[in-house]
Amino acid sequence: MEEQVRGLKDLLRVAQAVVSSLDLDEVLQNILGSAMGIMEMPAGSIALYDPKMEKLSLHAHDGLSRAFTGRQSWRVKEGGLSHHILSSGEPLSVEDTDRLSFNLDPVTRSEGIRSIVAVPLKVQDAIVGILYLDDFRPRAIDPERRGDLSILASFAAMSIANARLHKEMSRLAHTDGLTGLFNHRHFQEKLRVETARAARYGKPLSLVMFDIDDFKAFNDAHGHPSGDKALMIVAEILRDALRECDLLFRYGGEEFMAILPETSLHEALVAAERGRSALAEMSAERLAGMDFEGLTASVGVASFPRDARGPEELLRVVDGLLYRSKR
């Protein structure tokens, strides 16, 4: 009875961690610790599965060497233990890995793991990860403890589903639904953060504002569905023209804003011209079939701290420069 009470307390603690934290790795580490305690296994890990890449990535571990945990992700190989679990969708117990009927990963074998309990983590019948429990000696697996282990596996799957939902909701809150770029709200947040960082480290920061010329006339001539398509193409062209470290936003309507960290005014002018010319050269080809010569943009460029003392002033300056360019 004492053992059952202790097991129920462990499950309650894990349940509380699942509902109180959105830090996926922290919750999975708690679940792993409880699973190791229930099964009395000295080591274990939890890996998440990406079906598109056919890869597993390590998110929690305990009792394993640095050589083992240093491999953050690995491809699932056909005929191996993980492949067997993913294919069958059922838990697997291995009392002695030396008697295993299918291949054992060389890293697992060199770790000295001799017995394994592996449980697939499922969300609506889709496997999202695997819970592994390991021992360094052959051992019999107690079937009576698998009920609690199944509950913990359900908690782990629930945590993964919650974390993914939270991540998706956060992405949607910061993303423009049409172009997939960051939206106006996220721009305001990032401009404050990046300006503060630039001031703290004494680095320049530049802002580039693009406004599509005569876009109302384009919409009137070709209709709003074509206008939406044009905005998506503009977003793609500008994104490709900028560096990976630059942040591109749909500021509103046909206006796009780019934050260029650690970029001087001269460097920002080069980037702005690269975006402007790419748009002028490529948009006609991308909008083929519309009997249209393509799109152009007016551009404003300003740099912190050269042109402004803070984010609000920098935004006012670049907006004014854009409209001078427009005129």
N, C-alpha and C positions, 0 to 999 in steps of 0.2 A: 504493500500500500504506500509506504514511504517513497518507493521508486516511482510509482504512478503519479503521486502528488508532485514530486520533483519534475517529472516529465511534463505534467500539465502546466507547472509554473514556467518552464522553459518555453512551452508553446505560447503561453500568454505574453511572455516578454517579447518574443519574436513578433507576435500579432501587433503589439503596441508599437514596436519599431516600424513595422510595415506601414501603419496608418499615420505615424507621426513624422516621418522623414521622407523627403523626395530625393535624398542622396542615395542613388541606386547602389553604389559600391559599398557604402556604409551598411545599408540594410542587408545586402547579400553577405557581407562579412559576418553580421550577427546570425543570419540563418545558417551559414556554414558552421560557425562555432557550435550552435545548438545541435545541428545534425551530427557533427563529430562526437558530441557528448552522448547523444542518444545511442549511436551505434558503437561507441567506445573505440573510435578510430583515431589514430594520432595525426593524421594528415588529410587534406582535402582541398578541393578547389571548385569554383563555379565559373563556367565559361558560357558566354552568349553566342548564339548561332546566327550567322548571316547567310540565308539560303541563296541569295543572288551570287555572292562571292564564294559560297561553299567553304566558309571559314568559321572557326571558333576563335573568340577573343577572351582572354583571361580577365575576370573582374573581381575575384576574391580568391584568397588562398591562405593556407596555414600549414605549418609543419613540413614544408617542402624547401628544397635548396634553391639558392640563387640561380644556379645553372638551369633548373627546371622552370622557375617563375620568370626568368629573363626573357623567355619566348612569349611575347605578349599576344601573338595571334598565330594561327597555323591552319593550313588547308586540310580539310577532311579527306583522308585517303581511302579509296575503296578497299574493302577487306579488313579494315582496322576496327578497333573496339568502338570508337566514336561513330564510325559509319554504320556499324551494326545497330547501335542504339538509335541513331537518327532514322534508319530504315525500318526498324521494327516498332519504334515508338514505345517500347516497353522497358521497365527497369531491368538491370542486369547485375548479377552477383558473380564474382569470380573469386573462388576460395584459394586458388593457387594459379598464378599467372604462368607458371612453368607448364601447366597442363591446358593452357588456352588453345582452343581449336582454330582461332583466327589470329591475325598479326597484332602484335603489341608494339606501339610506337617505341622506337629506339630510345627516345628521351625518357619515357616512362620506365623502360626496362633498366636503363643505366641509373635511374634514381633509386633502384632497388625495391620498387613496389611489387609486393607479392600477392596481395589480395585487394579487390576493388568492389565497391558498390557504386553503380552509376544509375542515376535517375533522370529521365528526360523531363524538362520543364515545359509545360504546355500551356498555351493561351488559345482557347477555342480550337483545340485539336491541332494547332500548329506548334511545332517544337521551336522554342525561342532560346533554349540553352540546355546545359547538362550540369547536374550536380554530381561531382565525383568525391567519394570517400575512400581513403587509401590506408593500407597497413603495410609494414615492411616485413611481415612474416605471413606464411599461409595461415588461414584461420577459417573456422566455420562462421557463417553469417546467421545471426539470430533472427528467425522469421517473425517473431512476436514484436520486434521493434520496428518493423517496416511500416506499420500503420502510422506511427508518429512521423516517420521519415516522409511518407506520402503527403502528410499535412504540411510539413515544412517545405516540400517541393512545390505545393500549391501556393504557399506564401511567397516563395521566390518568384514563381511565375506571375503572381499578382503584382509584386513589386516591379517587375520588368514592364508589365503592361501599364502600370501607373506612371512610371518614369517616362515611358515612350509617349503616353498621352500628354503628360505635362510638357515634354519637349515639343510636341507638335502644336499644342495650344500656344506655347511661347513663340514658336516660329510664326504661327498665323497672326499673332498679335503684333509682330514686328515686320510683317511682309505685305507688300502690295499684291493683291490677289490676281491682277492682270499680268504684270511683268515678272513677278517673282523677286523683284528687288526689295530692299528694305524700304519701309514707308516713312512718311513725314514724321510720325511720332518717334520712331527709332532714330531718325536723323537728329532730332532735337536732343535726345539723350546722348548720342554718340558725339555730337559736336561739343557738348559740355565736358564730357569725359576726355576727349582727345585734346581739347584746348588746355584743360587742366594738366594733362600729362606733358604737353609741349612746354607749358610754363615751368613745370617742376624740373624738367630735365634740360631746359634751355635749348630746345629744338624748335625749328620752324614747323608750321602747319599751314597747308594751303587749302583753299576752298574753290571749287570750279562749279559754276552754274550754267547749265545748258537749257536753252528754250527753243523749241522747234518753231521755225518761222512759218507764218501763215497756216497754222494747223487747222484753224476754223474753216478756212477755204478748202482744205483737203477733205475735212469731214463733210462739208456741204456738197462737194463734188462726188465723193465716193461712198458716203454713208458711214455711220458710226461703227458697224462691224469691221469695215476696212480700216477705220481710224484706230480701232483697238489692235488690229493686226500690225499696223504701222508702229504703234507704241511698243509692242513686244519686240519688233525688229530693231527699233532704236535702242531699246534696253540691251539687246544682244550685242549690237555693234559697239556701243559705248563700253560695255563690260569687257569685251575682247580688246578694246583699245587701251584700257587702263591696266595697271599692274595688279598682281594678286593682293598686295597689301593695301591697295586703295579701296575705299568703301563707296559704293554707288547706291543712290537712293532715288526713288520716284518721289519728287518733292510735292507734286500736285499737278493735275492736268497733264500738260505737255512739257512740264519742267522737270529736269533731272539735276541732282546735286551729287558732287563727288568730294569726299574728304580725303586729302592726300597727306598722310602722316609723314613727318620728318622730310618735308619737301619745301624747298625755297620757292620764291615767286618765279624765278627764271625756269626752274625745273617744272613748275606747275603750268607755265605758259606753253612749254614744249608738249606736255601731256594734253593740255586743252586743245592745242592745234592738231595733235594726233587724233583726238576724238572727233573734232569738228570736220577734219578732212576725210576721215574714215566714213563718217555719216554721209557726207556729200557724194563720195565716190561709190559707196556700196548700197545705199538705200534704194536707188533706182533699180538695180539688179535684183535686190531682195523683194521689191514690190512689182516685179515684172507682171505684165498683163493688165495693169491699171491705167495705161496710157498716161504715165506721169513721169516727170523728169527726175524725181527723187526729192528727198528732204534735205533741208539745210538747217543749221542752228546758229543762233546768236549766243555768245559766251561771255560770262564775266569771271574774272580770276582775281582773288585777293589772298593775302598771306598774313598769318599771325607770327610774330608780333609787329611786323613791318607796317601793316595797314590798320590794325585795330588792337585794342587792349583786352578784349574779351570776346566770347562767342556771339553775343547779341550784336555788338558793333561790327564784328567781322561779317555777319550775315547781312547787316544793312549795307555795308560797303559793297559786297559782291552783288547784291541785288541792284544797287544803283549802277554799278558798272555794266551789268547785264542790259539794263534799259538804255544806257548810253550806246552799247553795241547794237541794240535793236534799232535805235533811231538812225 
